[in-house]
């Protein structure tokens, strides 16, 4: 029987509400729905990234073990077992850690200088019209120059290759930082500054309590990009003019036809890049804790 609704003595048919369509979740939600409940979020965060790595290693093993030659030639590639043996042998030697430490020191020094100078210059250009008209054209002229193209000049200018490699790392990381800082300054809503000024905020207070906190998400996006670019250039510079470092070790292994050692160097570079990128991301989440997604 159809239910009725009576209003002022008049009977009206009530139309039952249509059921709401099922809400589609995100891709992550749909994947997590198929994950056993016992795994939990932390376990899934560890297990799920291992799946593509395991598939890659399995495919690599099959192709190299059977010496497949198609569009690509895998008959000369080292097998995963050979790379593992080379990695274990390299890890047991002290020179391996010397190379890792040398590359890490160069990255931290060059990237740190680029972060300080790039953010300061980006804030200056973003806040001052005079600085923008004076410095922005010069930045845009120099920015397209590949950092690795400066290796011959650094050999002539700097008294040691160590200083030259740090400069190349700084040069590579500087432009992503300064450009992202300028864009972050330009994207700030004007109403934030106007509201702060109406409450009596001065220029210094406005800069440190409104402008910089509002621009930090964009600045850290540039820092994340700069870290990846810095690793690319420091490894390339070590291959050309270095005497220590993981890039030097990788190139030396290639010269000695130690292809397993080359892959060990590539894995080491990837691991160091992952750790440093994760560190920048974690610091960014801590600094930008007020963002809606920062707590996830």
N, C-alpha and C positions, 0 to 999 in steps of 0.2 A: 504494500500500500504506500502511495506517495505521500510523504509528510507534508502538512500544510502549516502555514503561519498566519495567525489571525491578528489583524490590526484594525482597531476601531470597528469591530463587528464584521469586517470583510475578510473573507478567506482568500488567501493567495497561495499558489503553488510555490513551494520552495525548491529551487534547483540545487541539487547536491553539487558541491564544489568539485571540480575536476582534480584528480590527483596531480601533484606537482611532478614535472618530469625529473627523472633522476639526474642529479648533478654530476657532471663529469669531473673527475679529479685531474690533477696534473699528472704528467708522465711519471714523476717520482712517486706519487700516491698509488698509481696503478701498479707500478713495479713492486712497491712495498706491500701491496695487498696480496701478492703471490709469494712473499717471503714468509716462511714459517714464523709463528708468533714467538717461539722460543728464542729465536735469534736475537731479537731486539734491535734497537737502532744502532748501538755501538758495534755489535757483531756484524750487522749488515754493512756498516761503513767500512769495515775491514775486509769482509769477504767479497763484496761486489766489485771493488776495484781490482781484485786479484784475477777475476774471470777474464777480462781482455788480455791481461799479461800472460796468463796461462795459455790462452788460445794463440797468442803471438809466438810464444816459445814453442808450442807444439807444432805450429805451421813451419817455423824456422827449422826445427829438428827434422821434419819430414822432407823438406826441400833440400837441405844440406846433406842429410844422410843418404838420399838417393841421387845426389848430384844432378838435380834437375837443371836442364838448360832449355829455356824457352825464350820469351822476350828478355828475361833476366837470366844471368848465369850464376847459379848457386854452387857450381862445382868447385869454386875457389874460396867460397865463404867458409869460415870456421864453424864448426858445429857448436851447439850450446854446451856440450860437455867439454870441448876444448877451451871455450871461453871461461867456463867455471874453473877449470884447472889453472888457467893463466891468472884468473882473479885471486884464487887462493894463494898461488905462489907470490903474486904481487902484494897481497895484503900482509903476508908474513915478512916482507922486507921493509926496512925503515925508510928507504928512499921513496916509497909510495906515499907515505904520510908527509914527507917533506914537500913533495909535489902538490899534494892537496892543500897543505898549509900555505904554500907560496901563492897559489891561485886564490885561495880564500882571502889572504891578506891584501892582495891587489884589488880584489872585488870590493872588499869592505872600505878600503881607503878611497878608491876612485868613486865608488857609488856614494859614500858618505859626503865627499866633497861636492859631488854633483847635486846631491839632495839639498845641502845647505845653500850653495850658491844659486842653484836653480830656483828654489822656493823664494829666496830673498829677491832675486832679480824678477821673478814672475810677479811677486806682490808689488814691486816697484812699478813695473810696466802696467800692471792691471789697475793700479790706483792713481797713477800720475799720467796725465795726458802728454806732458812734456817728455817724460821718459819713454812713453809709447812711440811718439813721433821720432825720437832720437835713436832708440835702440831696436825697435821691432824690425825695421828694414834690414839692419845688420844681422840680426838673428835669423831672419828668413833667407838671407844670402848664404850664410855659413851652414845652416841646418842640413841642406841636401848633401853635403860632402860626406862620403862614407868615412867612418872613423879609421877603418883599416887602411885607407889611402894615405893616412898621415904617418904611417910607419917609417918611410924614408926620411921624412922631415924630423921625426923624433930621434932617429939615429944621429942626425946632424946636430940637433939642438940640445939634447940632454946628454950629460956626461956618462950616464949608465943606462942600460936597457931597462932596468927596474923602474926608473923614473919615467921612461918613455911609455912603458906598458901601463903604468898607473894613469898617465895623462890620456892615453887612448881610451882607457876605461871611463875616465871622467868625461871625456868629450862625447863618448857614445851615450852615456846615461844622462848627460846634462840637458839635452834638447827635449826628450820626452817629459822631463820634470818641469822645465820652464814653460813649455807650451801648454801643458795641462794646467799649470798654475794660472797662467794668463786666462785661459778659457774658464777656469773655475771662478776667477774674479769677475769675469764678464757675465757669468750666468747667475750671479747672486741677485735675488729679488730686491729691487730698490726700496720696497716697503719695509724691509728689515732695518735698513739704515735710517730711514725716515722715522720709524717708530722709536729707535734707540736715541736719535737726536732730540725727539720731543720729550724724552725722559731725562735729558741733560747729559748724554754721553759725549765725551770729547773725542778727538781724533785717535788718541792712543787707546782709550777704552773701547772705542768703536772697532778698531783694528783687531784687538786681542780677544774681544768678547763677542763680536758679531761676524766680522769679515772672515777671519781665519777659521773659526769653527765651522762656518757655513761652507767654506771652500775646501775643507779637509777631505771630504769624500772624493772630489775631483783630483786633488793633489795626490792622494794615495793610489788612485787609478793610474796616474802617470808614474808614480814610483814603482808600481808593479810591472808596468811595461819597461821601464828603465832597467830594472834588474835583469830581465831576460836579454835585453839588448847588450847590457854590460857583459854578460857571460859570453855571448857570441863573439864580442870584440876582444875580450881578454884572452880567450882561447886562440883566436886567430893571431893576435899579436904574439902570444907565446910560441906559436908554431913558426913564426917568421923570425923573431929576434930574441926570443927568450932562452934562458939557460936552465930554468927550473919551471915547474908548474905542470899541471895535468895536460895542457895543450902541447907543451914541449914533449912530454912523454908520449902522447898519442902520435905526434909527427915522427918522433924518433923510432917508435915501433913500426910505423909504416916504412921508414927507410931501411929497417932491418928485416923487412918482409914478415914481421910478426903480426899477422892479421888478427890473431886472437887478442894480442895486446892492444891493437887499435880499438877493438870492441870494448875491451876493459876500460880504456880511456873514455870512450863515448858513454859507457854506463856511469863512470865516475862523474863526468860532467853533468849528466842528467840528474844524478843523485844530489850533487851540490846545488844545482839550480833549483831542484824541488825544495830542498831545505831552506834556502835563502828566500825563495818566493813565498813559501809557507810562513816564514818569519815576518816578512813584510805584510802579508795578509792578516796575520794575527795581531800585529801592532795596530794596523788600520782598524780592525774590529774593536780593539780596546779603546782607541782614541775616538772612534766614531760610534761609541756605544749608544748614542741617542737615536741612531737610525733604526727604522722598524725591523730590518732584516739582520741587524748586527748581532742580536742575541741568539740567532739560529745556529 
